Amino acid sequence: MIAVALSGGADSTAAAVLLHESGERIFGLTLLLDGDVPPPANVEAARALCRRLGVGHRVVDARGAFEQVKDYFCREYLSGRTPNPCVECNREIKFGLLLRLALSEGADALATGHYASRKTGLGRFFVSRAAETKSQEYFLAMLSQEALGRAVFPLANVPKKDALRIARRSGIADPGRLRSRDVCFASRRGYAGFVHRRTGVDARPGPIRDVRGVVLGYHRGVTHYTVGQRKGLGLARGSRTYVLSVDAGTNTVVVGDEAEWVHPGFFIHELNFMKAGSLDGPIAALARVRYRQEAQPAVVHPLRGGGAWVEFGGIVAPGQLAVFSDEDGDVLFAGVIERPGAFDPGA
């Protein structure tokens, strides 16, 4: 028996239809996460799909548990870091709370509408890229071996355009109405506004400096900025300008050209191992330090005290996830970016 996480959108609808048509016994679970997430019309669409397929359906109120994801989001932004709430939600809510509930309801596994592939090798589970161009294994790279052992991704070999066609043949009207948002609980009204409303902390204006300390202008508050950001800086420097650091302690944003990013690499912590069961020495891999980024070559060096230093030639944002894969697109391991910096042989 497979439980299917149903949002009412096209992706999870297609996942359920594919499993049902293949002869699997399924039932649907719909998470209530926050306010209109998912919208009531989508909850009804998930319910209607299950009625049409002749399978059970349950709505799960996860709003209380989801508060931890929102708290994490605010905590990171207020400290000048860049959170990744989708990664946290997948680990703690979908493949945490929801998976445990599914197992307690008699399921053997939990299926989602993620575009990712799950593979096994050398006694380990790992995620890998899917057929869809915008593959989503990045967002699943912090799942535990226990969670992956119960995970099913029916859309691994299905491009999104085909998934939409599959969803439409379910007979549910307009299954594509739920569109993905970067941050489901905040993106409509802006991240900084959400942080202020939730915490009461005012966004204080402060200086925008160049790498030499010269004040170039003033920012609206550090919660409006993230390392690597180019748009919305309000500066006219005559060259492509990036946010190079965000210091919440001094309320300062530092900007510069890409060439002024002087760090040869970055440190990671909270390592989660997938295809690679451990990190016993330096390893070459392909690294993604943002979801919307092509993987770039990197060399990962383990540190004696835990974590690792990554030899990498690009701008990174503390708080974001770094995902390391091989040439086949299989995720080796992942970790949270702690800070940019140079390797200390004594670490």
Sequence and secondary structure as in RCSB ss.txt:
>XXXX:A:sequence
MIAVALSGGADSTAAAVLLHESGERIFGLTLLLDGDVPPPANVEAARALCRRLGVGHRVVDARGAFEQVKDYFCR
EYLSGRTPNPCVECNREIKFGLLLRLALSEGADALATGHYASRKTGLGRFFVSRAAETKSQEYFLAMLSQEALGR
AVFPLANVPKKDALRIARRSGIADPGRLRSRDVCFASRRGYAGFVHRRTGVDARPGPIRDVRGVVLGYHRGVTHY
TVGQRKGLGLARGSRTYVLSVDAGTNTVVVGDEAEWVHPGFFIHELNFMKAGSLDGPIAALARVRYRQEAQPAVV
HPLRGGGAWVEFGGIVAPGQLAVFSDEDGDVLFAGVIERPGAFDPGA
>XXXX:A:secstr
 EEEE  SSHHHHHHHHHHHHTT  EEEEEEE BTTBS HHHHHHHHHHHHHHT  EEEEE HHHHHHHHHHHHH
HHHTT    HHHHHIIIIIIIIIHHHHHHTT SEEE   S EEEEETTEEEEE  SSTT  GGGGTT  HHHHTT
EE TTTT  HHHHHHHHHTTT S TT     SSTTTTTT HHHHHHHHH      EEEE TT  EEEEES GGG 
 TT  TT     SS  EEEEEETTTTEEEEE GGG   SEEEEEEEEESSS    S EEEEEESSSSS  EEEEE
EE TTSSEEEE  S   TTSEEEEE TTSBEEEEEEEEEE    TT 
